[in-house]
């Protein structure tokens, strides 16, 4: 098939890699514009952009699509069979959706209709879901409301982080989109309307989602830490600093929220929540690298009975 691929992060790059390997003709790749990164704030192309360039595929990085008629015309001029979209970052207007002969397919990171929207992977962990997955769907004007073509599930384990889950879903999405295109070419992949029951929405993440409030349940904070690192990150205010909390685990116990109840055998603090407790493993102070929580305590001369609430 003659395709356009529209995506930005490493999650999407896995699918592009699989489509290239499957022999599809990628007429153009669309990705978010290069972003500043590192101390020098040098503009760095996205993972999808970089992959496309290594294969000699033309890359377009329009900052907007919705109202830019010239972009609509350029897209239509590609004479596509299909467009494949994966975590692109821009809403596709109707002229873009209508241009390819077979429309646009999206590799969505959830088992639709659960977790329509911007952050389905993280929201699944935050909600304590036992599984999530990939849905290959045909795009329409709604928010992830189009008919489904294929699904595949991935379990969410007790220790699963968003980084691990993104990797698993990226691989699954790559497999499913190749299968979907092969079956579309053979005419044996019908559209399945999404059920009206079970719809949930994965709201866009905000920095406030990562605030560690010791008066919340330990299970809630554990899910935040696993879901929201590296972005937007989780942390708490202490002595005028924002301390990033990168790793922790639930332990047994009760106490006044924010209090270091005891130190584990390796010196890590066990902190009371409401209810439950968290054993802190890895933290990071401003302008410093990650360190084990035991070293953090020693540096600040903290011990059992101290409170982490400013």
ABEGO torsion letter per residue (X at the ends): XBBBBBBABAAAAAAAAAAAAAGBBBABBBBBBBBBBEAAGBBBBBAAAAAAAAAGBBBBBBABAAABAAAAAAAAAAGBABBBBBGAGBBBBAAAAAABAAEBBBBBBBBOABGBEABAAAAAAAAGBABBEBBBBBBBABBGABBBABBBBBBBBAABBAAAAAAAAAAAAAAAAAAAAAAAAAGABBBBBBBABGBBBBBBBBAAAABBBAABBAAAAAAAAAAAOAOAEBBBBBGGBBBBBABBBBBBEBEBBGBBABBBAAGBBBBBBOBEBBBBABBBBBGBBBBBAAAAAAAAGBBBGBBABX
